[in-house]
């Protein structure tokens, strides 16, 4: 009887041990699943943060590029205006110089004409004097 009781106790102990081991395994499985879910959620959170961060960087960079492009276009337009102003100023300067050159040319031609007239008048007077001298001599 005593031996049967020992075998029975041992069997209960074995059953209890098996049940405890199974319970422990089930508990570990639940812990692993919980941890796995936590890690998955954490991974999803990280992924979402990375995506948000990348989106923000993209928007920031896009905004900076848009601003740079707008400034560049504005600079080009201003350069165009500046070039137009420079061209207009040059054309005005050229016109002023052309007018001045034309006035100088006109003045030079008048002076030359006056000089030629003066020389012709002097020559005529000399000839007249020469002719008068010749008459007196003759």
C-alpha positions as CSV (number, residue, x, y, z in Angstrom):
1,X,0.0,0.0,0.0
2,X,2.8,2.3,0.9
3,X,4.5,1.7,-2.4
4,X,1.2,2.3,-4.3
5,X,0.8,5.6,-2.4
6,X,4.4,6.6,-3.4
7,X,3.7,5.7,-7.0
8,X,0.4,7.7,-6.8
9,X,2.2,10.7,-5.2
10,X,4.9,10.5,-7.8
11,X,2.4,10.3,-10.6
12,X,0.5,13.3,-9.1
13,X,3.9,15.1,-8.7
14,X,4.7,14.2,-12.4
15,X,1.3,15.3,-13.5
16,X,1.7,18.5,-11.5
17,X,5.2,19.0,-12.9
18,X,3.9,18.5,-16.4
19,X,1.0,20.9,-15.8
20,X,3.4,23.4,-14.2
21,X,5.8,23.1,-17.2
22,X,2.9,23.4,-19.6
23,X,1.6,26.4,-17.7
24,X,5.1,27.9,-17.7
25,X,5.4,27.3,-21.5
26,X,1.9,28.9,-22.1
27,X,2.9,31.8,-19.9
28,X,6.2,32.2,-21.9
29,X,4.2,32.0,-25.1
30,X,1.9,34.7,-23.9
31,X,4.9,36.8,-22.9
32,X,6.6,36.3,-26.2
33,X,3.4,37.2,-28.1
34,X,3.0,40.3,-25.9
35,X,6.6,41.3,-26.5
36,X,6.3,40.5,-30.2
37,X,3.1,42.7,-30.4
38,X,4.9,45.5,-28.4
39,X,7.9,45.3,-30.8
40,X,5.6,45.2,-33.8
41,X,3.8,48.3,-32.5
42,X,7.1,49.9,-31.6
43,X,8.4,49.1,-35.1
44,X,5.2,50.6,-36.6
45,X,5.6,53.7,-34.4
46,X,9.2,54.1,-35.5
47,X,8.2,53.5,-39.1
48,X,5.5,56.2,-38.8
49,X,7.9,58.6,-37.1
50,X,10.5,58.0,-39.9
51,X,7.8,58.6,-42.5
52,X,6.6,61.8,-40.8
53,X,10.2,63.0,-40.5
54,X,10.9,62.2,-44.2
55,X,7.7,64.0,-45.2
56,X,8.6,67.0,-43.1
57,X,12.1,67.1,-44.6
58,X,10.7,66.8,-48.1
59,X,8.2,69.6,-47.5
60,X,11.0,71.8,-45.9
61,X,13.4,71.2,-48.8
62,X,10.6,71.7,-51.4
63,X,9.7,75.0,-49.7
64,X,13.3,76.1,-49.7
65,X,13.7,75.1,-53.4
66,X,10.5,76.9,-54.3
67,X,11.7,80.0,-52.4
68,X,15.1,79.8,-54.2
69,X,13.4,79.3,-57.6
70,X,11.1,82.3,-56.9
71,X,14.1,84.5,-55.9
72,X,16.0,83.3,-58.9
73,X,13.1,84.2,-61.2
74,X,12.8,87.6,-59.5
75,X,16.5,88.2,-59.9
76,X,16.3,87.3,-63.6
77,X,13.4,89.7,-64.0
78,X,15.3,92.4,-62.2
79,X,18.4,91.7,-64.3
80,X,16.2,91.9,-67.4
81,X,14.9,95.3,-66.2
82,X,18.4,96.4,-65.4
83,X,19.6,95.3,-68.8
84,X,16.7,97.2,-70.4
85,X,17.6,100.3,-68.4
86,X,21.3,99.9,-69.4
87,X,20.3,99.5,-73.0
88,X,18.0,102.5,-72.9
89,X,20.7,104.6,-71.2
90,X,23.2,103.5,-73.8
91,X,20.8,104.3,-76.6
92,X,20.2,107.8,-75.1
93,X,24.0,108.3,-74.7
94,X,24.6,107.3,-78.3
95,X,21.8,109.7,-79.4
96,X,23.4,112.5,-77.4
97,X,26.8,111.8,-78.8
98,X,25.4,111.5,-82.3
99,X,23.7,114.9,-81.9
100,X,27.0,116.4,-80.5
101,X,29.0,114.9,-83.4
102,X,26.4,116.3,-85.9
103,X,26.6,119.7,-84.3
104,X,30.4,119.6,-84.3
105,X,30.4,118.6,-87.9
106,X,28.0,121.4,-88.8
107,X,30.2,123.8,-86.9
108,X,33.4,122.5,-88.6
109,X,31.7,122.8,-92.0
110,X,30.6,126.3,-91.3
111,X,34.1,127.2,-90.1
112,X,35.6,125.7,-93.2
113,X,33.1,127.5,-95.4
114,X,33.9,130.8,-93.6
115,X,37.6,130.1,-94.0
116,X,37.2,129.4,-97.7
117,X,35.1,132.5,-98.1
118,X,37.7,134.6,-96.2
119,X,40.5,133.2,-98.4
120,X,38.5,133.8,-101.6
121,X,37.8,137.4,-100.4
122,X,41.5,138.0,-99.5
123,X,42.5,136.6,-102.9
124,X,40.1,138.8,-104.7
125,X,41.3,141.9,-102.7
126,X,45.0,140.9,-103.4
127,X,44.2,140.5,-107.1
128,X,42.4,143.8,-107.1
129,X,45.4,145.5,-105.5
130,X,47.8,143.6,-107.8
131,X,45.7,144.7,-110.8
132,X,45.8,148.3,-109.5
133,X,49.5,148.1,-109.1
134,X,49.9,146.8,-112.6
135,X,47.8,149.6,-114.0
136,X,49.9,152.2,-112.2
137,X,53.1,150.6,-113.4
138,X,51.8,150.3,-116.9
